[in-house]
């Protein structure tokens, strides 16, 4: 088990004290990060005492400790999973060779781009969510929001360490740029479109943590296969924290479904207008939100046919999530049948790896849908939530701007434009959801549109004061 040294200014388990040049560089970056956190982190909650978990080791069975912390005093740091002895490259043309402890010169630019793109998503989500605390449905939810936020901040540290430690001046400049870009900024937006979408309500937050953080899981799992061992070890530890983010999303949406079903039973109706009048989220409206955030997240995997994904795999930079589950780890000559607007095509598997990952992601997304639909079925209703077609509302790849319904049918553009408000939230829908966002901060109390969680955090009761507001 690799303990984390908390006596250092920057907690770490990478022996930072023995590399004074790197330590000074990161200590120079640290106040810039803290300044960013103060100005673009959770607004108006910097002095609150929040019941947070903090990493104390990277041991999978007990890596976190809990306690009340003011977020600016949270001990962000640099934590890598323990090395795997004699680890070998597990895929691509260099399969079976020892993994790299330094960046090969020929892959320097590509690896830096992969790390920067991943790193850019971490502060972006904090910026997207910075105002949500003002409309929290409970202290339990408020604490979960802040836990997600501080861990995204630590994931930024993880990528910044790699940039500083392995990419010299270019890496240091990229680390500065990670704090210079801002979500939704007209001049310097975040790299990926989804991370510039505003998150102005908690239903969007639940969907974001369900769908977009799940994309993050798959990106981290693919990078955890990398032949560049420091990147692999960094991402393996990050995955232990990412699980909580998806838990927040799945249980959050499940609690919305549960509360809506309670209101439907109380009123004796499924009529959306009456459900809304009672202050709950009707199921067709929830479906619109699922359509929006799922389709937004699908674009994060990239184009269906990609020479970059082929090169990254062949060169050992980025594998498939859970690469060991496959039989063929080289893929020279393998083919995939890919559905395009022109019909089914046989595409080299190497060029279709984004689509392979996207298909695995959608299967994973179905798990929550099955749980929510079982609850709806047990309550005696015929309505079922579903994932939209992977071709719906795409803005990248073969299906970009093709007018496809959530069921996967290509329709005339005029009809699509006329009906899009049936499938994703309209401004009126969003305004209604925002109207539900009434702040509730009395311990144990919940907003009327969401059911209480089944249990509290770390064996504490739901009624515990998870955030002490000053």
C-alpha positions as CSV (number, residue, x, y, z in Angstrom):
1,X,0.0,0.0,0.0
2,X,1.4,3.4,-1.0
3,X,0.8,5.9,1.8
4,X,0.3,9.6,0.9
5,X,2.6,12.1,2.5
6,X,0.4,14.8,4.0
7,X,3.3,16.6,5.6
8,X,4.2,18.1,2.2
9,X,2.8,21.3,0.8
10,X,1.4,19.1,-2.0
11,X,0.3,15.7,-0.7
12,X,1.7,13.0,-2.9
13,X,2.9,9.4,-3.2
14,X,5.3,10.2,-6.1
15,X,8.3,11.2,-3.8
16,X,8.0,14.8,-4.9
17,X,10.4,15.9,-2.2
18,X,13.3,14.2,-4.0
19,X,12.7,16.2,-7.2
20,X,13.1,19.8,-6.1
21,X,12.8,21.3,-9.6
22,X,9.4,19.6,-10.2
23,X,8.3,20.4,-6.6
24,X,9.0,24.1,-7.1
25,X,7.2,24.1,-10.4
26,X,4.1,22.6,-9.0
27,X,4.2,24.8,-5.9
28,X,4.3,27.7,-8.3
29,X,1.2,26.4,-10.1
30,X,-0.6,25.7,-6.8
31,X,-1.6,29.3,-5.9
32,X,-2.9,29.8,-9.5
33,X,-5.1,26.7,-8.9
34,X,-6.4,28.0,-5.6
35,X,-7.1,31.4,-7.1
36,X,-9.1,29.6,-9.9
37,X,-11.0,27.6,-7.2
38,X,-11.9,30.7,-5.3
39,X,-13.2,32.5,-8.4
40,X,-14.7,29.7,-10.4
41,X,-15.3,26.9,-7.9
42,X,-18.6,26.6,-5.9
43,X,-19.8,30.1,-5.4
44,X,-20.5,31.4,-1.9
45,X,-19.6,28.2,-0.1
46,X,-15.9,28.5,0.5
47,X,-16.3,29.0,4.2
48,X,-18.7,26.1,4.8
49,X,-17.7,23.0,6.7
50,X,-18.3,20.1,4.3
51,X,-18.2,16.4,5.2
52,X,-15.8,15.2,2.6
53,X,-13.7,12.1,2.0
54,X,-10.0,12.6,1.3
55,X,-7.5,10.1,0.0
56,X,-5.0,8.9,2.5
57,X,-3.6,5.9,0.5
58,X,-4.2,4.4,-2.9
59,X,-5.2,1.0,-1.4
60,X,-8.4,-0.1,-3.0
61,X,-9.9,-1.3,0.3
62,X,-9.4,1.8,2.4
63,X,-8.1,4.8,0.5
64,X,-10.3,7.5,2.0
65,X,-11.0,9.2,5.3
66,X,-14.0,11.4,6.1
67,X,-14.3,14.6,8.0
68,X,-15.5,18.2,8.0
69,X,-13.3,20.4,5.7
70,X,-13.5,23.9,4.3
71,X,-13.1,23.3,0.5
72,X,-10.2,25.8,0.0
73,X,-8.4,23.8,2.6
74,X,-9.0,20.4,0.9
75,X,-5.7,18.5,0.5
76,X,-5.6,18.2,-3.3
77,X,-2.5,16.3,-4.4
78,X,-0.9,13.8,-6.7
79,X,-1.7,10.1,-6.2
80,X,-0.8,7.2,-8.5
81,X,-2.0,3.6,-8.1
82,X,0.7,1.2,-7.1
83,X,2.9,0.0,-10.0
84,X,2.3,-3.5,-11.4
85,X,5.5,-5.4,-11.3
86,X,7.0,-6.2,-14.7
87,X,4.0,-4.8,-16.5
88,X,4.0,-5.3,-20.2
89,X,2.2,-3.4,-23.0
90,X,-1.2,-5.2,-23.4
91,X,-2.2,-4.3,-27.0
92,X,-1.1,-2.8,-30.3
93,X,2.0,-3.4,-32.4
94,X,4.3,-3.2,-29.4
95,X,2.3,-5.8,-27.4
96,X,4.4,-7.8,-24.9
97,X,7.2,-5.2,-24.6
98,X,7.9,-3.4,-21.3
99,X,5.7,-0.4,-20.6
100,X,7.3,3.1,-20.7
101,X,8.4,5.1,-17.7
102,X,9.2,8.0,-19.9
103,X,7.5,9.5,-23.0
104,X,8.9,8.2,-26.3
105,X,9.9,11.2,-28.4
106,X,7.8,10.0,-31.4
107,X,4.6,10.0,-29.3
108,X,5.3,13.1,-27.2
109,X,2.8,15.4,-29.0
110,X,0.0,12.8,-29.1
111,X,0.3,11.9,-25.5
112,X,0.4,15.5,-24.5
113,X,-2.8,16.1,-26.4
114,X,-4.6,13.2,-24.8
115,X,-3.6,14.3,-21.3
116,X,-4.6,18.0,-22.0
117,X,-8.0,16.9,-23.4
118,X,-8.6,14.8,-20.3
119,X,-7.3,17.4,-18.0
120,X,-9.5,20.1,-19.6
121,X,-12.7,18.3,-18.7
122,X,-12.0,18.3,-14.9
123,X,-12.1,22.0,-14.1
124,X,-14.7,22.5,-16.8
125,X,-17.3,20.5,-14.9
126,X,-16.6,22.4,-11.7
127,X,-17.2,25.6,-13.6
128,X,-20.4,24.3,-15.1
129,X,-21.7,23.4,-11.6
130,X,-20.5,26.4,-9.6
131,X,-23.9,27.9,-9.0
132,X,-25.8,24.7,-8.2
133,X,-25.3,25.1,-4.4
134,X,-27.8,28.0,-4.4
135,X,-30.6,25.6,-5.3
136,X,-29.7,22.4,-3.6
137,X,-32.5,20.0,-2.9
138,X,-30.9,18.9,0.4
139,X,-27.7,19.1,2.5
140,X,-27.1,15.5,1.4
141,X,-27.1,16.5,-2.2
142,X,-25.1,19.6,-1.5
143,X,-22.4,17.6,0.1
144,X,-22.4,15.2,-2.9
145,X,-22.0,18.1,-5.3
146,X,-19.0,19.4,-3.4
147,X,-17.4,15.9,-3.2
148,X,-17.7,15.7,-7.0
149,X,-16.2,19.2,-7.3
150,X,-13.1,18.6,-5.1
151,X,-12.4,15.3,-6.8
152,X,-12.6,16.9,-10.2
153,X,-10.1,19.4,-8.9
154,X,-7.8,16.6,-7.8
155,X,-8.2,15.0,-11.2
156,X,-7.0,18.2,-12.7
157,X,-3.9,18.0,-10.4
158,X,-3.3,14.4,-11.7
159,X,-3.1,15.6,-15.3
160,X,-1.0,18.7,-14.4
161,X,1.5,16.5,-12.6
162,X,2.0,14.5,-15.8
163,X,2.4,17.6,-17.9
164,X,5.0,19.1,-15.5
165,X,6.9,15.9,-14.8
166,X,7.1,14.5,-18.4
167,X,6.6,17.3,-20.9
168,X,9.0,20.1,-19.9
169,X,8.2,23.7,-20.9
170,X,5.4,22.7,-23.2
171,X,3.8,20.8,-20.4
172,X,4.1,23.8,-18.0
173,X,2.5,26.0,-20.6
174,X,-0.4,23.6,-21.1
175,X,-0.9,23.4,-17.4
176,X,-1.3,27.2,-17.3
177,X,-3.8,27.0,-20.2
178,X,-6.0,24.5,-18.2
179,X,-6.8,27.4,-15.9
180,X,-7.1,30.0,-18.6
181,X,-9.9,28.3,-20.6
182,X,-13.3,28.5,-19.0
183,X,-16.6,26.6,-19.5
184,X,-18.9,28.6,-21.9
185,X,-16.3,31.4,-22.4
186,X,-16.9,33.0,-25.8
187,X,-13.2,33.6,-26.4
188,X,-11.5,30.7,-24.6
189,X,-14.1,27.9,-24.1
190,X,-13.3,24.4,-22.9
191,X,-12.0,22.0,-25.6
192,X,-15.0,19.7,-25.8
193,X,-18.5,21.1,-26.5
194,X,-20.4,19.1,-23.8
195,X,-18.2,20.9,-21.2
196,X,-19.4,24.2,-22.3
197,X,-23.1,23.3,-21.8
198,X,-24.6,25.3,-18.8
199,X,-25.8,23.2,-15.9
200,X,-28.4,25.4,-14.3
201,X,-30.5,22.9,-12.5
202,X,-30.1,19.7,-10.5
203,X,-31.9,17.4,-13.0
204,X,-29.2,18.4,-15.5
205,X,-26.5,17.7,-12.8
206,X,-27.9,14.2,-12.2
207,X,-27.9,13.5,-15.9
208,X,-24.5,15.0,-16.3
209,X,-23.0,12.8,-13.6
210,X,-24.9,9.8,-15.0
211,X,-24.0,10.2,-18.7
212,X,-21.0,12.5,-18.9
213,X,-19.1,11.2,-15.9
214,X,-19.7,7.7,-17.3
215,X,-18.0,8.8,-20.5
216,X,-15.2,10.0,-18.2
217,X,-15.1,6.5,-16.8
218,X,-14.6,5.0,-20.2
219,X,-12.0,7.5,-21.2
220,X,-10.0,6.8,-18.0
221,X,-10.3,3.1,-18.5
222,X,-8.9,3.3,-22.0
223,X,-6.0,5.5,-20.8
224,X,-5.4,3.1,-17.9
225,X,-4.4,0.6,-20.5
226,X,-1.7,2.9,-21.9
227,X,1.8,1.8,-22.4
228,X,2.9,5.1,-20.7
229,X,2.9,3.7,-17.2
230,X,2.6,7.0,-15.2
231,X,-0.6,7.8,-17.2
232,X,-1.9,4.3,-16.6
233,X,-1.3,4.5,-12.9
234,X,-2.8,8.0,-12.6
235,X,-6.0,6.9,-14.3
236,X,-6.3,3.7,-12.3
237,X,-6.5,5.7,-9.1
238,X,-8.9,8.3,-10.7
239,X,-11.3,5.6,-11.5
240,X,-11.8,4.9,-7.8
241,X,-13.2,8.4,-7.4
242,X,-15.2,8.4,-10.6
243,X,-17.5,5.7,-9.3
244,X,-19.0,8.1,-6.8
245,X,-19.8,10.6,-9.5
246,X,-21.8,8.1,-11.4
247,X,-23.5,6.9,-8.2
248,X,-24.7,10.5,-7.6
249,X,-26.2,10.5,-11.1
250,X,-27.9,7.1,-11.0
251,X,-29.3,7.5,-7.5
252,X,-30.3,11.1,-8.2
253,X,-32.4,10.2,-11.3
254,X,-33.8,7.2,-9.4
255,X,-34.9,9.5,-6.6
256,X,-36.6,11.8,-9.2
257,X,-38.4,8.7,-10.6
258,X,-39.5,7.6,-7.1
259,X,-40.9,11.0,-6.2
260,X,-42.7,11.3,-9.5
261,X,-44.3,7.9,-9.0
262,X,-45.4,8.9,-5.5
263,X,-47.1,12.1,-6.9
264,X,-48.7,10.1,-9.8
265,X,-50.2,7.7,-7.2
266,X,-51.4,10.5,-4.9
267,X,-53.1,12.3,-7.8
268,X,-54.3,9.1,-9.6
269,X,-53.1,10.4,-12.9
270,X,-50.1,10.2,-15.3
271,X,-51.1,13.5,-17.0
272,X,-47.8,15.6,-17.4
273,X,-49.5,18.9,-16.7
274,X,-51.0,17.7,-13.4
275,X,-47.7,16.2,-12.4
276,X,-46.0,19.5,-13.0
277,X,-48.7,21.4,-11.2
278,X,-48.0,19.3,-8.2
279,X,-44.3,20.3,-8.3
280,X,-42.8,17.1,-9.7
281,X,-40.9,16.1,-12.9
282,X,-43.2,14.2,-15.2
283,X,-41.7,11.1,-16.9
284,X,-41.9,12.5,-20.5
285,X,-39.9,15.5,-19.3
286,X,-37.3,13.3,-17.7
287,X,-37.0,11.4,-21.0
288,X,-36.2,14.7,-22.8
289,X,-33.4,15.3,-20.3
290,X,-32.0,11.8,-20.8
291,X,-32.2,12.3,-24.6
292,X,-30.3,15.6,-24.3
293,X,-27.5,14.5,-22.0
294,X,-27.0,11.1,-23.5
295,X,-26.7,12.4,-27.1
296,X,-24.3,15.2,-25.9
297,X,-22.1,12.6,-24.2
298,X,-22.0,10.3,-27.2
299,X,-20.1,12.9,-29.2
300,X,-17.3,12.8,-26.6
301,X,-16.2,9.4,-28.0
302,X,-15.3,11.0,-31.4
303,X,-16.0,10.0,-34.9
304,X,-17.1,6.5,-35.8
305,X,-14.3,6.2,-38.2
306,X,-11.0,7.6,-36.9
307,X,-7.4,7.3,-38.0
308,X,-6.4,8.9,-34.7
309,X,-8.0,6.1,-32.7
310,X,-6.3,3.5,-34.9
311,X,-2.9,5.1,-34.4
312,X,-3.3,5.5,-30.7
313,X,-4.2,1.8,-30.4
314,X,-1.5,0.5,-32.7
315,X,1.1,2.6,-30.9
316,X,0.0,1.5,-27.4
317,X,-1.1,5.0,-26.3
318,X,-4.8,4.3,-25.6
319,X,-6.5,0.9,-25.4
320,X,-10.0,-0.4,-25.2
321,X,-11.6,-0.3,-21.7
322,X,-10.9,-3.6,-20.0
323,X,-8.6,-4.6,-22.9
324,X,-7.9,-8.0,-21.3
325,X,-11.5,-9.2,-22.0
326,X,-10.8,-9.3,-25.7
327,X,-9.1,-12.1,-27.6
328,X,-7.4,-10.1,-30.3
329,X,-5.2,-7.3,-29.0
330,X,-3.5,-6.3,-32.3
331,X,-6.6,-6.0,-34.6
332,X,-4.6,-6.1,-37.9
333,X,-7.2,-7.4,-40.4
334,X,-10.2,-7.3,-38.0
335,X,-13.4,-5.7,-39.4
336,X,-16.5,-4.1,-37.8
337,X,-19.9,-3.7,-39.5
338,X,-20.7,-0.1,-39.1
339,X,-24.1,1.5,-39.7
340,X,-23.8,4.8,-41.6
341,X,-26.5,7.0,-43.3
342,X,-25.6,5.3,-46.6
343,X,-26.0,1.8,-45.2
344,X,-23.9,-0.8,-43.4
345,X,-20.2,-0.7,-44.2
346,X,-17.3,-3.0,-43.3
347,X,-14.7,-0.9,-41.6
348,X,-11.2,-1.9,-40.3
349,X,-11.7,-2.5,-36.5
350,X,-8.7,-0.3,-35.8
351,X,-10.4,2.7,-37.3
352,X,-13.7,1.9,-35.6
353,X,-12.5,1.8,-32.0
354,X,-14.4,4.9,-30.9
355,X,-17.6,3.1,-32.0
356,X,-16.6,0.0,-30.1
357,X,-16.1,2.1,-26.9
358,X,-19.4,4.0,-27.6
359,X,-21.3,0.7,-27.8
360,X,-19.8,-0.5,-24.5
361,X,-20.8,2.8,-22.9
362,X,-24.4,2.5,-24.1
363,X,-24.7,-1.0,-22.6
364,X,-23.4,0.4,-19.3
365,X,-25.9,3.2,-19.5
366,X,-28.7,0.7,-19.8
367,X,-28.1,-0.6,-16.3
368,X,-29.7,2.4,-14.7
369,X,-32.5,2.5,-17.2
370,X,-33.5,-1.1,-16.2
371,X,-33.6,-0.1,-12.5
372,X,-35.7,3.0,-13.1
373,X,-38.1,1.1,-15.4
374,X,-38.5,-1.7,-12.9
375,X,-39.7,0.9,-10.4
376,X,-42.1,2.3,-12.9
377,X,-43.4,-1.2,-13.8
378,X,-43.8,-2.1,-10.1
379,X,-45.9,1.0,-9.6
380,X,-48.2,-0.2,-12.4
381,X,-47.5,2.2,-15.2
382,X,-46.7,1.4,-18.9
383,X,-44.3,4.3,-19.5
384,X,-40.7,3.2,-20.0
385,X,-37.6,5.4,-20.1
386,X,-35.1,4.7,-22.9
387,X,-31.8,5.7,-24.4
388,X,-31.9,7.6,-27.7
389,X,-30.5,6.2,-30.8
390,X,-26.7,6.7,-31.0
391,X,-27.4,8.5,-34.3
392,X,-29.8,11.1,-32.7
393,X,-28.6,14.7,-32.5
394,X,-25.0,14.0,-33.4
395,X,-22.6,16.8,-34.1
396,X,-19.5,14.8,-35.0
397,X,-18.8,11.7,-37.2
398,X,-20.9,9.9,-39.9
399,X,-24.2,11.0,-38.5
400,X,-23.4,14.7,-38.0
401,X,-26.5,16.9,-38.7
402,X,-28.5,13.9,-40.0
403,X,-32.1,14.4,-39.0
404,X,-32.7,11.2,-36.9
405,X,-35.4,10.6,-34.3
406,X,-34.6,9.2,-30.9
407,X,-35.9,5.9,-32.2
408,X,-33.3,5.9,-35.0
409,X,-35.5,6.8,-38.0
410,X,-34.2,9.3,-40.6
411,X,-36.9,11.9,-41.3
412,X,-37.1,15.0,-43.5
413,X,-35.1,18.0,-42.1
414,X,-38.2,20.2,-41.9
415,X,-40.1,17.6,-39.8
416,X,-37.0,17.2,-37.6
417,X,-36.7,20.9,-36.9
418,X,-40.4,21.1,-36.2
419,X,-40.4,18.2,-33.7
420,X,-37.1,18.6,-31.9
421,X,-38.9,20.2,-29.0
422,X,-40.7,16.8,-28.5
423,X,-37.4,15.1,-27.9
424,X,-35.1,17.5,-25.9
425,X,-36.0,20.1,-23.3
426,X,-37.5,23.3,-24.7
427,X,-36.8,26.7,-23.0
428,X,-40.3,26.3,-21.4
429,X,-39.3,22.9,-20.0
430,X,-36.1,24.2,-18.6
431,X,-37.9,27.2,-17.1
432,X,-40.3,24.8,-15.3
433,X,-37.4,22.7,-14.0
434,X,-35.7,25.8,-12.7
435,X,-38.9,26.8,-11.0
436,X,-38.6,23.6,-8.9
437,X,-35.1,24.4,-7.8
438,X,-35.9,25.7,-4.3
439,X,-33.0,25.6,-1.9
440,X,-33.5,23.2,1.1
441,X,-30.8,23.3,3.8
442,X,-32.6,21.9,6.9
443,X,-30.9,18.7,7.8
444,X,-32.9,15.7,6.7
445,X,-35.4,17.7,4.6
446,X,-35.8,17.3,0.8
447,X,-37.2,19.4,-2.0
448,X,-40.6,18.3,-3.1
449,X,-39.4,17.0,-6.6
450,X,-37.0,14.4,-5.3
451,X,-37.3,11.5,-2.9
452,X,-34.9,11.1,0.0
453,X,-31.9,8.7,-0.5
454,X,-32.1,5.2,0.9
455,X,-29.2,5.8,3.2
456,X,-26.8,8.5,4.2
457,X,-23.0,8.8,3.6
458,X,-20.4,6.6,5.4
459,X,-23.1,5.0,7.6
460,X,-24.4,8.3,8.8
461,X,-28.1,9.0,8.8
462,X,-29.7,11.0,6.0
463,X,-30.6,13.6,8.6
464,X,-26.9,14.3,9.4
465,X,-25.7,17.9,8.8
466,X,-23.4,17.1,5.9
467,X,-22.7,20.8,5.2
468,X,-22.5,23.4,8.0
469,X,-23.3,26.7,6.5
470,X,-21.6,29.8,8.0
